[in-house]
Amino acid sequence: MKEKQDMSEKMNHEELVELLQEGKIGYLRFVMEGENEQDYLEWCRTHGTDPSDESAEFYIEQTDIEQMDRQEMDDEDYGIWN
């Protein structure tokens, strides 16, 4: 039986969101420990910026908007919005 979670394991999204909202971690750690780490690093390269709390926050805002747009389009395709 494992008593402590292996530190190399990724935290789940809900845990990361909670830590971010409580101010226990910054945006950079939030992204780097989440499932979007590789996407974020690629985004930094394509935008000519270094990984930082500021760029991670901007990345999250941009990707959240894109995900919401996709979700709305998916909903429209299924005729949920009449």
TAQUILIN-V342408 format. One record per residue. N is the residue number from 1. SS is DSSP state (a for helix, b for strand, c for the rest). PHI is phi in whole degrees, -180 to 180 (* if undefined). Layout:
BEGIN
n={N/N}
ss={SS/SS}
phi={PHI/PHI}
END
This chain:
BEGIN
n={1/2/3/4/5/6/7/8/9/10/11/12/13/14/15/16/17/18/19/20/21/22/23/24/25/26/27/28/29/30/31/32/33/34/35/36/37/38/39/40/41/42/43/44/45/46/47/48/49/50/51/52/53/54/55/56/57/58/59/60/61/62/63/64/65/66/67/68/69/70/71/72/73/74/75/76/77/78/79/80/81/82}
ss={c/c/c/c/c/c/c/c/c/c/c/c/a/a/a/a/a/a/a/a/a/c/c/c/c/c/a/a/a/a/a/a/c/c/c/c/a/a/a/a/a/a/a/a/a/a/a/c/c/c/c/c/a/a/a/a/a/a/a/a/a/a/a/a/a/a/a/a/a/a/a/a/a/a/a/a/a/c/c/c/c/c}
phi={*/-88/-91/-116/-69/-60/-64/-80/-75/-73/-75/-78/-58/-63/-63/-65/-60/-62/-63/-64/-65/-82/77/-84/-134/-94/-63/-62/-64/-56/-72/-68/-97/-94/-80/-99/-53/-66/-61/-65/-63/-66/-60/-61/-62/-70/-98/62/-126/-93/-61/-158/-59/-66/-69/-65/-63/-64/-58/-62/-60/-66/-72/-63/-63/-62/-66/-66/-61/-62/-63/-63/-65/-61/-62/-64/-62/-92/73/-72/-92/-104}
END
